[in-house]
Amino acid sequence: MTPNSNEVINFVDHPTKYNKIASAMRELVGQFMPIKVIEDSPPFAVARLGVFSRAGQAPIVEELVMYLPNSRHRAHIHDESDAIIKIITGTGVVVINGKPILYQPGDVLDFPKSISHGFEVGDEPTLFLSTQTPGIIRSDGSVDFRYAD
């Protein structure tokens, strides 16, 4: 079955059927996403998909983020940014306020500002869509980021 314009592709329900799409997304990430390095953090890739204005409120920022296999991202905090992430590919553990939680494709994780969170990535890259208000990477290039410890 080939999806038409009226169908929604659900990666969770059809993980092998749409493997080519996920593979193409990972290839796109590797070719076009800048690699960000934060002090004492493993490198990761970020592509800003858009900044969406809201009258009288902070803009919403959409980014595609890829963490490399077997990487560990220490617990950190965003003091001013709320984030919701949707896991597209990859499995691992997210540690929220010290509590480890397994994640997999199809999971949605909510990180209100000032909540400590970190990632332990499994054997495959973790690719996720991040929705932030306001953006974690600011327009001046600075980053709303500090380590929790």
C-alpha positions in Angstrom: 0.0 0.0 0.0 1.4 3.4 -1.0 0.2 6.3 1.2 -1.8 9.0 -0.6 -2.0 12.7 0.4 -4.9 11.9 2.8 -3.0 9.3 4.8 -0.8 9.8 7.8 2.3 7.7 7.9 2.7 6.2 11.4 6.3 5.0 11.9 5.4 3.2 15.1 2.7 1.0 13.5 4.8 0.3 10.4 8.5 0.4 11.5 9.9 -1.8 8.7 7.5 -0.6 6.0 8.7 3.0 6.3 12.3 2.1 7.1 13.4 3.8 3.9 11.9 7.1 5.0 13.6 6.9 8.4 16.9 6.1 6.6 16.5 9.0 4.3 15.9 11.3 7.3 19.1 10.1 8.9 21.0 10.7 5.7 19.5 14.2 5.4 20.6 14.9 9.0 24.1 13.8 8.2 24.4 16.0 5.1 22.6 19.2 6.1 22.5 19.6 9.8 25.2 21.6 11.5 26.9 19.8 14.4 26.6 21.6 17.7 29.1 21.2 20.5 28.3 22.3 24.0 31.1 22.3 26.6 31.7 18.7 27.9 28.9 17.3 25.7 29.1 14.8 22.8 28.5 16.3 19.4 24.9 16.3 18.1 23.2 17.6 15.0 20.5 20.3 14.9 18.4 21.6 12.0 16.1 24.5 12.6 12.9 23.8 10.7 11.1 27.0 11.5 10.3 29.8 13.9 6.6 30.5 14.2 5.3 33.8 15.5 2.5 34.1 18.0 0.8 37.5 18.7 2.1 38.8 22.0 3.8 35.6 23.0 7.2 34.0 22.6 7.7 32.3 19.2 7.5 28.5 18.8 10.7 26.9 17.4 10.8 23.6 15.6 14.1 21.7 15.3 15.1 18.2 14.2 17.8 16.9 16.5 20.0 13.8 16.2 22.0 12.2 19.0 24.8 9.8 18.0 24.7 6.1 19.0 25.9 5.2 22.4 26.3 8.8 23.5 25.5 10.2 26.9 24.2 13.7 27.3 24.5 14.8 30.9 21.5 16.1 32.9 21.0 19.7 32.0 18.4 22.5 32.4 16.9 25.1 30.1 16.0 28.0 32.4 13.8 29.9 30.0 12.6 27.3 27.4 9.8 24.7 27.5 10.4 21.8 25.1 8.3 18.9 23.9 10.1 16.3 21.9 8.7 13.5 19.7 11.0 10.5 19.2 11.2 9.5 15.6 13.9 6.8 15.6 16.2 5.3 18.2 15.8 4.0 21.8 17.5 4.8 25.0 17.0 6.2 28.4 16.0 9.8 29.3 16.7 10.8 32.9 14.1 13.4 34.1 14.9 14.9 37.5 17.0 11.9 38.3 14.4 9.3 37.3 15.4 7.0 34.3 12.6 6.4 31.7 13.0 4.2 28.6 12.1 5.9 25.3 11.4 4.5 21.8 9.9 5.8 18.5 6.5 7.3 19.0 7.1 8.6 22.5 6.5 12.2 23.4 8.5 13.8 26.2 7.7 17.0 27.9 10.4 19.2 29.5 9.0 22.3 31.1 11.6 25.0 31.8 13.9 24.4 34.7 13.4 20.6 34.6 16.6 18.5 34.7 16.9 16.0 31.8 19.6 14.0 30.1 19.9 11.2 27.6 21.7 7.8 27.3 21.3 6.8 23.6 21.1 3.2 22.6 23.0 1.5 19.7 21.3 3.5 16.9 21.0 7.3 16.4 18.1 9.0 18.2 16.3 11.4 15.9 13.6 13.6 17.4 11.5 16.6 16.6 11.8 19.3 19.3 9.1 22.0 19.8 10.4 24.8 22.0 9.0 28.0 23.5 11.1 30.2 23.2 13.9 28.6 21.2 16.7 26.9 23.2 19.2 28.3 20.6 18.6 32.0 20.6 18.7 34.3 17.6 22.0 35.7 18.8 23.5 32.2 18.9 23.6 31.9 22.6 22.1 28.7 24.2 19.6 28.4 27.1 21.6 25.6 28.6 23.3 24.7 31.9 24.4 21.5 33.5 22.3 20.3 36.4 25.3 19.2 38.4 
